[in-house]
Amino acid sequence: MLNLLQPFDETPEALIEKLKSPQSSDEFYLVGLAFDLLGKNPNAENMFRMALQTNMRHVPSLYGLSLKSFQAAREQDGQKWLTRALRFDTNAEENVIRFQKELKAVIPLYQKSAQWRLWSLQQLEASKKDGPESKFELARLLFEQSQFSAALPYFRSLLSVKKHSREAAEYLSFALETIYRGEELLDKVLEVAAEVPNRSDLFFNLAMVCQHDQRRLDLALHFFYLASQEDPNDPGLRFSLEQVAMDIISEGPKKKSPAILMMFAHFYQGSHGVAKKYAKELREFGPEVLSSRMPKALWNNWLSADKGIGEVLVAWFA
């Protein structure tokens, strides 16, 4: 049960005996909590109503009545009491987060509880009393309900919030992979990447999609490289990059891979001298051949701007 006051130390029976003649709204509410713990819902609701007769703005009792109404499948009453609670509550974000978690416990059907949990968080947002914590709860609930498009703007708004940035980026990555395909997916992820402080997971996930879903080893190679540049201390990222690079290099002659792919594979693998030899084959086409073989956003915003390869390519193709 939602307890918006300090928890009491006595047993429920002892508290009811101690406050057999409650006087204040807080006392009525505590007795209501005690009855609720004993499973006596009608008694609990009666105490919450008595608390409101003493103080019609008693926020804990409004939440209590809303929760008990939803538990009894009286949704209209539950909506009414929660709406009133939001009007008077100065700590609405924290309390609604707790409230919607309680809904999950008291409504047995998951889809039904998810529906009203989502509604309560949306009401908080409509009241303009929401914040990063409730936005994250709302986005995650939408994600759980497979409402990926609706969740995107909430996760994206949290990319600049340090506490939620990394997890929001992970959710965003999965949602984008579910909604978009092909080059549109690449553009969307790269657009989001510009807003994420730590992009290693985002680039790694995109590399895996390119490698296994799209069968584009050339793109996987670039994204594994960008992931390793974001977190150079992660040996797993470096291993993934070198593995793909070696696969391309070993299969290159057999598949007659283009010089541009072999150049990047050798460069990322660390063989700069060999990479430069392949670069010579491309010079007659000019530097525009580089950008023409990959998504524009990847080349213009990331590879050409990367210190590791950008400066070298400028020197080779200037």
Secondary structure, DSSP 4 states (H G I P E B T S, - for coil): ----SPPPSS-HHHHHHHTSS--SHHHHHHHHHHHHHTT-HHHHHHHHHHHHHH-TT-HHHHHHHHHHHHHTT-HHHHHHHHHHHHHH-TTHHHHHHHHHHHHHHH--SHHHHHHHHHHHHHHHHHTT---HHHHHHHHHHHHHTT-HHHHHHHHHHTTT-HHHHHHHHHHHHHHHHHH--HHHHHHHHHHHHTT-S--HHHHHHHHHIIIIIS--HHHHHHHHHHHHHH-TT-HHHHHHHHHHHHHHHHHHHHHT--HHHHHHHHHHHT-HHHHHHHHHHHGGG-THHHHHTS-HHHIIIIITT-HHHHHHHHHHH-
